[in-house]
Amino acid sequence: MPNLKLILQILLLVSMLTTGNVLWKYGLIGIGGVFVNGKSFFNSIKDLFISPYIWLGALLYILGTLYWFTLLSKHNFSHIYPMISIGYVFGMIAGMFFFKETISITGWIGMGIIFVGFIILSIG
């Protein structure tokens, strides 16, 4: 019987981490990247510190990590760690929707395999 509470907890965690990464990407787009096109170390660091997207993404990542600690405290590592692989699916879909990225057929197949693995882990 699937542990619905654990499934929802993993989905919440992965949503937090994926959203944090999406915010980081928006922040990096907004500042023109870091350490690229001749941008100095100092200017790259300065730009990171003044971007609200970078800060919000970091906050979500910190909160997600603290939430992960609670899950690690309550569940077997060998069971829950593989379940966070569903984050790869979330990330690819986020790339498609937020950044208009194209997903190849092999990408879709890979996401399907990961999703099936997540379902199998959820059952056991």
C-alpha positions as CSV (number, residue, x, y, z in Angstrom):
1,M,0.0,0.0,0.0
2,P,1.5,3.4,-1.0
3,N,2.4,5.8,1.8
4,L,0.4,8.8,0.5
5,K,1.7,11.1,3.2
6,L,5.3,10.3,2.3
7,I,4.6,10.7,-1.4
8,L,3.1,14.2,-0.7
9,Q,6.1,15.1,1.4
10,I,8.5,14.1,-1.3
11,L,6.5,16.0,-3.9
12,L,6.5,19.1,-1.7
13,L,10.3,18.8,-1.1
14,V,11.0,18.4,-4.8
15,S,8.6,21.3,-5.7
16,M,10.5,23.6,-3.3
17,L,13.9,22.6,-4.7
18,T,12.7,22.8,-8.4
19,T,11.2,26.2,-7.7
20,G,14.4,27.4,-6.1
21,N,16.3,26.4,-9.2
22,V,13.8,28.1,-11.5
23,L,14.2,31.3,-9.5
24,W,18.0,31.0,-9.7
25,K,17.8,30.6,-13.5
26,Y,15.5,33.7,-13.7
27,G,18.0,35.6,-11.5
28,L,21.0,34.5,-13.7
29,I,19.1,35.5,-16.8
30,G,18.3,38.9,-15.2
31,I,22.0,39.6,-14.3
32,G,23.4,38.3,-17.6
33,G,25.0,35.2,-16.0
34,V,28.1,35.0,-13.8
35,F,31.7,34.6,-14.8
36,V,30.8,34.9,-18.5
37,N,31.6,37.3,-21.3
38,G,34.4,38.9,-19.4
39,K,32.4,39.7,-16.3
40,S,34.7,40.0,-13.4
41,F,34.6,37.8,-10.3
42,F,33.6,40.9,-8.2
43,N,30.8,42.0,-10.5
44,S,29.5,38.5,-10.8
45,I,29.3,38.2,-7.0
46,K,27.8,41.6,-6.6
47,D,25.1,40.9,-9.1
48,L,24.2,37.6,-7.3
49,F,23.8,39.5,-4.0
50,I,21.5,42.1,-5.5
51,S,19.2,39.8,-7.4
52,P,15.9,39.1,-5.5
53,Y,15.4,35.9,-7.6
54,I,18.7,34.5,-6.3
55,W,17.8,35.3,-2.7
56,L,14.3,33.8,-3.1
57,G,15.7,30.7,-4.7
58,A,18.3,30.4,-1.9
59,L,15.6,30.7,0.7
60,L,13.5,28.0,-0.9
61,Y,16.6,25.8,-1.1
62,I,17.4,26.3,2.6
63,L,13.9,25.6,3.6
64,G,13.8,22.5,1.4
65,T,17.0,21.3,2.9
66,L,15.6,21.7,6.4
67,Y,12.5,19.8,5.3
68,W,14.7,17.1,3.9
69,F,16.4,16.7,7.2
70,T,13.0,16.0,8.8
71,L,12.3,13.3,6.2
72,L,15.8,11.8,6.7
73,S,15.1,11.7,10.4
74,K,11.9,9.7,10.0
75,H,12.4,7.3,7.0
76,N,14.9,4.9,5.6
77,F,17.5,6.6,3.4
78,S,17.5,3.7,0.9
79,H,13.8,4.3,0.4
80,I,13.4,8.0,0.3
81,Y,16.6,9.1,-1.4
82,P,15.8,7.4,-4.7
83,M,12.3,8.9,-4.6
84,I,13.7,12.4,-5.0
85,S,14.7,11.5,-8.5
86,I,11.2,12.6,-9.5
87,G,12.9,16.1,-9.2
88,Y,14.5,15.4,-12.6
89,V,11.0,15.2,-14.1
90,F,9.9,18.4,-12.4
91,G,13.0,20.1,-13.6
92,M,12.6,19.1,-17.3
93,I,8.9,20.1,-17.2
94,A,9.8,23.4,-15.6
95,G,12.4,24.0,-18.3
96,M,9.8,23.4,-20.9
97,F,7.2,25.7,-19.4
98,F,9.2,28.5,-17.9
99,F,12.2,28.7,-20.3
100,K,10.6,27.3,-23.5
101,E,13.1,24.6,-23.7
102,T,12.5,21.6,-26.0
103,I,12.5,18.1,-24.6
104,S,13.7,15.4,-27.0
105,I,12.0,12.0,-27.4
106,T,14.8,10.4,-25.3
107,G,14.1,13.0,-22.7
108,W,10.4,12.1,-22.6
109,I,11.3,8.4,-22.4
110,G,13.7,9.1,-19.6
111,M,11.1,11.0,-17.7
112,G,8.7,8.1,-18.1
113,I,11.2,5.7,-16.7
114,I,11.9,7.9,-13.7
115,F,8.2,8.3,-13.1
116,V,7.6,4.6,-13.2
117,G,10.5,4.1,-10.8
118,F,9.0,6.7,-8.5
119,I,5.6,4.8,-8.6
120,I,7.3,1.5,-7.9
121,L,9.2,3.0,-4.9
122,S,6.0,4.6,-3.6
123,I,4.3,1.2,-3.5
124,G,7.1,-0.5,-1.6
